[in-house]
């Protein structure tokens, strides 16, 4: 029984990885369950055994990539209070860049969610889920900026909410641009400096 469970877990993981390759190559709409089965070297029936449709696979990818990043945000912003709030924000943003640069699968998954997915018809729920994740991240930023304000570290006249909105937009744009241009581009090579400059602009 233990072996069977391990085999099932490996098959499921292989299907998700195969789907990621197909989504990146053909887009969500252009990929079929048959494509995914061929890439995973299994039967189409095996794919349907684990996933009802492509939306289920996309959700699995989102849960594997986006949710861990948000969990890290909660940890960085809300729990590790021994580090000043603005430093935690900077470390989190740099950590996102590092994760995208260092891990091919993470970079590929974010590319799919950003550029290969049409959030229409059955995928509208995924867009709403993505929006909720962004709101959760923005609230984490706001909590950190509010902490910085209480410590007298936030720039005068800047509200924690406004700072959080700006940082959320900054991160979204930064990710999209670095994915488009690549880490070896001028933009990619200066992304970390841009992060430090962004956070510095929030300091008193």
Rosetta silent file (secondary structure, phi, psi, omega in degrees, C-alpha in Angstrom):
SEQUENCE: XXXXXXXXXXXXXXXXXXXXXXXXXXXXXXXXXXXXXXXXXXXXXXXXXXXXXXXXXXXXXXXXXXXXXXXXXXXXXXXXXXXXXXXXXXXXXXXXXXXXXXXXXXXXXXXXXXXXXXXXXXXXXXXXXXXXXXXXXXXXXXXXXXXXXXXXXXXXXXXXXXXXXXXXXXXXXXXXXXXXXXXXXXXXXXXXXXXXXXXXXXXX
SCORE:     score description
SCORE:     0.000 S_00000001
   1 L     0.000  -39.710  179.907    0.000    0.000    0.000 S_00000001
   2 H   -62.726  -41.204  178.561    2.835    2.385    0.813 S_00000001
   3 H   -63.933  -40.208  179.752    4.383    1.734   -2.578 S_00000001
   4 H   -61.669  -43.473  178.647    1.059    2.354   -4.304 S_00000001
   5 H   -63.852  -40.086  179.278    0.657    5.731   -2.602 S_00000001
   6 H   -65.977  -41.670  177.383    4.192    6.730   -3.578 S_00000001
   7 H   -62.354  -42.183  179.712    3.557    5.710   -7.190 S_00000001
   8 H   -63.512  -40.773  179.339    0.317    7.701   -7.231 S_00000001
   9 H   -64.823  -39.942  179.317    2.078   10.779   -5.839 S_00000001
  10 H   -67.098  -41.022  179.081    4.792   10.500   -8.483 S_00000001
  11 H   -63.138  -44.588  179.107    2.252   10.103  -11.267 S_00000001
  12 H   -60.659  -44.424  179.833    0.290   13.122  -10.072 S_00000001
  13 H   -64.649  -39.130  179.012    3.465   15.218   -9.859 S_00000001
  14 H   -64.301  -37.592  178.597    4.531   14.086  -13.331 S_00000001
  15 H   -65.526  -43.145  178.964    1.157   15.144  -14.730 S_00000001
  16 H   -63.138  -44.422  178.988    1.436   18.603  -13.148 S_00000001
  17 H   -64.149  -40.125  178.231    4.970   19.045  -14.492 S_00000001
  18 H   -64.148  -42.479  178.506    3.874   17.862  -17.938 S_00000001
  19 H   -62.189  -39.712  178.819    0.938   20.276  -17.893 S_00000001
  20 H   -59.633  -44.446  178.294    3.266   23.111  -16.946 S_00000001
  21 H   -63.117  -42.653  179.614    5.426   22.368  -19.990 S_00000001
  22 H   -65.779  -44.183  179.466    2.360   22.170  -22.237 S_00000001
  23 H   -61.078  -40.455 -179.705    0.851   25.367  -20.847 S_00000001
  24 H   -68.542  -35.780 -176.655    4.132   27.191  -21.365 S_00000001
  25 H   -80.613  -44.311 -172.671    4.492   25.850  -24.901 S_00000001
  26 H  -111.664   -8.346 -171.004    0.897   26.058  -26.167 S_00000001
  27 H    82.862  167.085 -179.826   -0.901   28.269  -23.646 S_00000001
  28 H   -66.453  -48.365 -177.386   -3.805   27.080  -21.526 S_00000001
  29 H   -63.614  -39.415 -176.963   -6.348   27.199  -24.348 S_00000001
  30 H   -77.366  -12.228  179.836   -4.041   25.479  -26.840 S_00000001
  31 L   -90.047  143.110  176.795   -3.179   22.618  -24.487 S_00000001
  32 L  -119.934  164.027  176.439   -5.347   19.516  -24.304 S_00000001
  33 H   -63.744  -29.707  176.039   -5.523   16.706  -21.793 S_00000001
  34 H   -66.340  -41.689  175.854   -4.145   14.473  -24.568 S_00000001
  35 H   -57.579  -44.895 -176.809   -1.115   16.772  -24.907 S_00000001
  36 H   -65.610  -42.197  178.927   -0.566   16.563  -21.163 S_00000001
  37 H   -62.278  -42.187  179.329   -0.884   12.775  -21.132 S_00000001
  38 H   -63.900  -43.424  179.754    1.635   12.474  -23.957 S_00000001
  39 H   -64.943  -37.303 -178.992    4.081   14.795  -22.203 S_00000001
  40 H   -82.048   -7.638 -178.177    3.652   12.882  -18.923 S_00000001
  41 L    59.344   46.436  176.237    4.002    9.541  -20.725 S_00000001
  42 L  -140.644  178.470  179.839    0.773    8.216  -19.288 S_00000001
  43 L   -81.849  157.487  176.217   -2.744    7.578  -20.523 S_00000001
  44 H   -63.296  -32.626  177.076   -5.359   10.305  -20.847 S_00000001
  45 H   -61.925  -35.114  178.622   -7.440    8.274  -18.410 S_00000001
  46 H   -66.543  -38.385  178.190   -4.676    8.632  -15.823 S_00000001
  47 H   -62.710  -45.723 -179.780   -4.751   12.410  -16.230 S_00000001
  48 H   -69.832  -21.692  177.239   -8.515   12.460  -15.712 S_00000001
  49 H   -65.418  -36.270 -176.671   -8.136   10.173  -12.712 S_00000001
  50 H   -97.696  -27.732 -176.029   -6.237   12.895  -10.866 S_00000001
  51 L  -136.975  131.768 -178.587   -7.635   16.061  -12.455 S_00000001
  52 L   -70.521  -34.078  179.893  -11.095   16.801  -13.767 S_00000001
  53 L  -162.477 -176.821 -178.107   -9.899   19.405  -16.253 S_00000001
  54 H   -64.899  -31.942  179.193   -7.130   21.882  -17.044 S_00000001
  55 H   -60.489  -39.242  178.645   -8.515   24.328  -14.492 S_00000001
  56 H   -63.247  -38.366  179.495   -7.848   21.807  -11.720 S_00000001
  57 H   -69.281  -41.676  178.350   -4.237   21.476  -12.858 S_00000001
  58 H   -61.440  -40.616  177.499   -3.809   25.250  -13.052 S_00000001
  59 H   -62.154  -40.156  177.315   -5.177   25.561   -9.532 S_00000001
  60 H   -61.068  -42.736  177.653   -2.654   22.965   -8.366 S_00000001
  61 H   -62.352  -44.219  179.300    0.142   25.001   -9.946 S_00000001
  62 H   -61.596  -41.841 -179.580   -1.115   28.179   -8.306 S_00000001
  63 H   -65.908  -32.061 -179.290   -1.284   26.454   -4.934 S_00000001
  64 H   -77.581  -27.652 -174.712    2.265   25.168   -5.337 S_00000001
  65 H  -106.325  -56.283 -173.830    3.742   28.532   -6.373 S_00000001
  66 H   -70.896  -45.380 -175.235    1.594   31.471   -5.235 S_00000001
  67 H   -62.220  -44.962  176.450    0.386   30.160   -1.885 S_00000001
  68 H   -58.889  -36.872  177.820    3.875   29.359   -0.510 S_00000001
  69 H   -63.504  -40.265  179.450    5.001   32.879   -1.444 S_00000001
  70 H   -70.527  -36.751  175.914    2.047   34.352    0.417 S_00000001
  71 H   -61.465  -39.293  177.369    2.692   32.122    3.415 S_00000001
  72 H   -64.562  -37.117  178.896    6.238   33.435    3.443 S_00000001
  73 H   -60.455  -45.625  178.219    4.868   36.961    3.318 S_00000001
  74 H   -58.046  -42.816 -178.712    2.826   36.308    6.449 S_00000001
  75 H   -64.919  -48.195 -177.017    5.900   34.927    8.182 S_00000001
  76 H   -64.093  -45.504 -171.351    8.168   37.771    7.132 S_00000001
  77 H   -82.612  -38.938 -166.864    5.734   40.591    7.852 S_00000001
  78 H  -103.808  -17.698 -173.660    3.721   39.399   10.816 S_00000001
  79 H  -114.084  -39.527 -173.907    5.929   37.075   12.852 S_00000001
  80 L   -86.116   69.141 -172.974    9.600   37.986   12.566 S_00000001
  81 L   -75.366   -6.283 -179.626    9.312   41.227   14.511 S_00000001
  82 L   -72.280  -15.086  177.450   12.977   41.290   15.519 S_00000001
  83 L  -104.281  136.002  178.552   13.767   42.821   12.100 S_00000001
  84 L   -53.843  147.052 -172.175   12.484   46.337   11.247 S_00000001
  85 H   -58.626  -44.613 -178.054    9.411   46.294    9.030 S_00000001
  86 H   -65.806  -33.187  175.746   10.957   48.049    6.026 S_00000001
  87 H   -67.459  -35.321  178.186   13.872   45.620    6.054 S_00000001
  88 H   -67.143  -40.305  177.803   11.420   42.734    6.057 S_00000001
  89 H   -62.051  -46.290  179.532    9.615   44.181    3.054 S_00000001
  90 H   -61.288  -43.580 -179.416   12.892   44.580    1.186 S_00000001
  91 H   -63.985  -38.957  178.736   13.971   41.042    2.084 S_00000001
  92 H   -64.295  -47.600 -179.902   10.641   39.648    0.920 S_00000001
  93 H   -61.360  -43.035  177.564   10.796   41.440   -2.447 S_00000001
  94 H   -65.370  -34.452  178.301   14.389   40.324   -2.986 S_00000001
  95 H   -65.568  -36.956  176.824   13.371   36.796   -2.010 S_00000001
  96 H   -62.552  -45.626  177.954   10.694   36.763   -4.707 S_00000001
  97 H   -60.268  -43.028 -179.845   13.290   37.769   -7.295 S_00000001
  98 H   -62.598  -41.813 -179.936   15.653   35.100   -6.021 S_00000001
  99 H   -63.091  -40.796 -179.300   12.956   32.422   -6.221 S_00000001
 100 H   -70.840  -39.218 -179.528   12.132   33.365   -9.804 S_00000001
 101 H   -70.103  -41.552 -169.118   15.806   33.568  -10.816 S_00000001
 102 H   -86.058  -26.000 -173.093   16.972   30.402   -9.101 S_00000001
 103 L  -116.046  112.776 -177.362   14.118   27.984   -9.754 S_00000001
 104 H   -60.456  -40.705 -176.845   13.186   27.178  -13.350 S_00000001
 105 H   -65.956  -42.205  177.423    9.868   25.604  -12.356 S_00000001
 106 H   -61.614  -45.218 -179.954    8.788   28.644  -10.331 S_00000001
 107 H   -62.006  -42.437 -179.867    9.724   30.947  -13.193 S_00000001
 108 H   -65.478  -42.080 -179.380    7.854   28.764  -15.679 S_00000001
 109 H   -64.704  -43.119  179.421    4.746   28.569  -13.497 S_00000001
 110 H   -66.866  -37.254  176.067    4.588   32.330  -12.992 S_00000001
 111 H   -59.183  -44.257  178.768    5.124   32.837  -16.734 S_00000001
 112 H   -60.964  -47.846 -176.838    2.150   30.578  -17.432 S_00000001
 113 H   -68.743  -28.522 -178.384   -0.089   32.389  -14.945 S_00000001
 114 H   -86.735  -38.218 -168.248    0.995   35.807  -16.176 S_00000001
 115 H  -124.095  -16.339 -173.502    1.201   35.343  -19.943 S_00000001
 116 L  -108.699    6.250 -172.184   -0.196   31.996  -21.092 S_00000001
 117 L  -118.557  126.777  172.568   -3.585   32.044  -19.413 S_00000001
 118 L   -97.601  110.735 -175.104   -6.829   33.528  -20.700 S_00000001
 119 L   -84.360   67.575  178.790   -8.957   34.099  -17.618 S_00000001
 120 L  -130.420  169.615  178.676  -12.312   33.594  -19.313 S_00000001
 121 H    51.255 -120.743 -174.665  -15.112   31.037  -19.185 S_00000001
 122 H   -69.764  -12.256 -178.105  -14.136   28.281  -16.758 S_00000001
 123 H   -97.052    4.570  178.794  -10.986   30.099  -15.654 S_00000001
 124 H   -61.584  -35.349  178.919  -12.771   33.187  -14.331 S_00000001
 125 H   -63.110  -34.428  178.418  -12.715   31.678  -10.851 S_00000001
 126 H   -65.927  -36.529  178.064   -8.923   31.453  -11.076 S_00000001
 127 H   -65.623  -40.825  177.665   -8.741   35.175  -11.826 S_00000001
 128 H   -64.819  -38.105  177.422  -10.884   35.893   -8.775 S_00000001
 129 H   -65.158  -39.473  177.996   -8.628   33.650   -6.683 S_00000001
 130 H   -63.956  -39.227  178.467   -5.588   35.527   -7.991 S_00000001
 131 H   -63.804  -39.782  178.201   -7.248   38.820   -7.052 S_00000001
 132 H   -64.884  -38.927  177.579   -7.877   37.550   -3.526 S_00000001
 133 H   -63.176  -40.868  177.887   -4.238   36.529   -3.233 S_00000001
 134 H   -63.179  -39.708  178.819   -3.167   40.008   -4.317 S_00000001
 135 H   -65.381  -39.544  177.770   -5.463   41.550   -1.716 S_00000001
 136 H   -63.256  -42.935  178.599   -4.013   39.285    0.950 S_00000001
 137 H   -64.412  -41.126 -179.669   -0.494   40.284   -0.046 S_00000001
 138 H   -63.593  -38.058  177.617   -1.449   43.965   -0.034 S_00000001
 139 H   -65.556  -35.531  177.294   -2.850   43.623    3.486 S_00000001
 140 H   -65.977  -42.339  175.224    0.439   42.050    4.585 S_00000001
 141 H   -60.677  -44.894 -177.913    2.344   44.983    3.088 S_00000001
 142 H   -61.701  -40.717  178.458   -0.012   47.440    4.772 S_00000001
 143 H   -61.624  -40.442  179.393    0.495   45.776    8.162 S_00000001
 144 H   -68.149  -42.797  178.845    4.255   46.069    7.755 S_00000001
 145 H   -66.868  -33.059  177.224    4.072   49.705    6.656 S_00000001
 146 H   -65.645  -39.186  176.410    1.771   50.469    9.573 S_00000001
 147 H   -63.104  -41.745  178.185    4.378   48.975   11.872 S_00000001
 148 H   -63.776  -37.445  178.333    7.042   51.148   10.229 S_00000001
 149 H   -64.164  -43.337  178.626    4.838   54.203   10.734 S_00000001
 150 H   -62.867  -30.439 -179.848    4.453   53.452   14.449 S_00000001
 151 L   -85.364    1.322  179.580    8.233   53.153   14.692 S_00000001
 152 L    74.098   23.975 -175.765    8.658   56.562   13.025 S_00000001
 153 L  -105.304  -13.357 -177.557   10.339   55.005    9.975 S_00000001
 154 E   -84.013  141.779 -178.761    7.727   55.638    7.266 S_00000001
 155 L   -54.143  139.884 -179.451    8.115   58.706    5.069 S_00000001
 156 L   -61.258  137.548  177.641    6.125   61.689    6.274 S_00000001
 157 L    81.984   -1.416  179.762    2.774   62.131    4.544 S_00000001
 158 L  -102.865  121.141  179.669    2.734   58.571    3.219 S_00000001
 159 L   -81.851  148.946  176.919   -0.109   56.389    4.474 S_00000001
 160 H   -56.296  -37.257 -179.596    0.491   52.659    5.052 S_00000001
 161 H   -65.870  -45.414  179.759   -2.351   51.853    2.655 S_00000001
 162 H   -63.239  -40.898  178.551   -0.932   53.996   -0.145 S_00000001
 163 H   -63.290  -40.308 -179.646    2.526   52.506    0.404 S_00000001
 164 H   -65.920  -42.376  178.285    1.078   48.980    0.303 S_00000001
 165 H   -61.863  -45.369 -178.973   -0.795   49.639   -2.941 S_00000001
 166 H   -62.830  -41.670 -179.254    2.315   51.083   -4.543 S_00000001
 167 H   -68.925  -37.437  176.734    4.478   48.139   -3.460 S_00000001
 168 H   -62.167  -43.941  178.328    1.922   45.613   -4.691 S_00000001
 169 H   -67.190  -39.176  178.504    1.854   47.336   -8.079 S_00000001
 170 H   -60.656  -46.673 -178.435    5.644   47.615   -8.097 S_00000001
 171 H   -64.162  -43.097  179.550    6.071   43.893   -7.444 S_00000001
 172 H   -60.595  -47.068  179.174    3.542   42.922  -10.114 S_00000001
 173 H   -66.591  -39.318 -179.715    5.230   45.098  -12.727 S_00000001
 174 H   -61.949  -44.840  179.368    8.700   44.011  -11.669 S_00000001
 175 H   -62.709  -46.561 -178.272    7.841   40.330  -12.054 S_00000001
 176 H   -62.168  -44.128 -177.131    6.244   40.794  -15.459 S_00000001
 177 H   -69.279  -39.544  179.249    9.126   42.856  -16.814 S_00000001
 178 H   -69.023  -32.382  176.385   11.856   40.554  -15.512 S_00000001
 179 H   -70.272  -37.244  179.715   10.038   37.566  -17.005 S_00000001
 180 H   -68.815  -47.028 -171.182    9.702   39.329  -20.366 S_00000001
 181 H   -91.992  -23.446  179.733   13.272   40.599  -20.580 S_00000001
 182 L    90.447  155.209 -174.748   15.146   37.905  -18.631 S_00000001
 183 L   -71.216  -17.500  179.485   17.579   38.134  -15.745 S_00000001
 184 L   -90.239   -2.397  177.532   20.542   38.888  -18.044 S_00000001
 185 L   -76.055  169.252  176.434   18.890   42.000  -19.486 S_00000001
 186 H   -58.784  -41.681  179.798   19.645   45.498  -18.221 S_00000001
 187 H   -65.150  -45.575 -179.329   16.337   45.437  -16.405 S_00000001
 188 H   -62.347  -41.197 -178.551   16.996   42.026  -14.892 S_00000001
 189 H   -68.940  -23.594 -178.759   20.476   42.945  -13.736 S_00000001
 190 L  -104.561    8.279 -176.436   19.156   46.088  -12.043 S_00000001
 191 H   -62.362  -41.464 -178.884   16.025   44.547  -10.517 S_00000001
 192 H   -67.382  -37.457  176.009   17.541   44.238   -7.036 S_00000001
 193 H   -64.538  -36.423  177.882   18.735   47.825   -7.105 S_00000001
 194 H   -64.421  -39.650  177.246   15.205   48.828   -8.102 S_00000001
 195 H   -61.274  -48.579 -178.544   13.828   46.957   -5.085 S_00000001
 196 H   -62.593  -38.408  177.764   16.218   48.698   -2.730 S_00000001
 197 H   -67.230  -38.139  178.557   15.374   52.063   -4.268 S_00000001
 198 H   -61.464  -48.588 -179.148   11.663   51.386   -3.978 S_00000001
 199 H   -68.257  -38.032  179.149   11.882   50.569   -0.287 S_00000001
 200 H   -60.686  -32.366 -179.644   14.277   53.457    0.355 S_00000001
 201 L   -68.758  -12.851 -179.917   11.685   55.840   -1.086 S_00000001
 202 L   -94.795   -8.603 -175.896    9.349   54.806    1.735 S_00000001
 203 E   -82.441  147.231  175.359   11.790   55.634    4.531 S_00000001
 204 L   -72.545    0.000    0.000   11.604   58.753    6.620 S_00000001
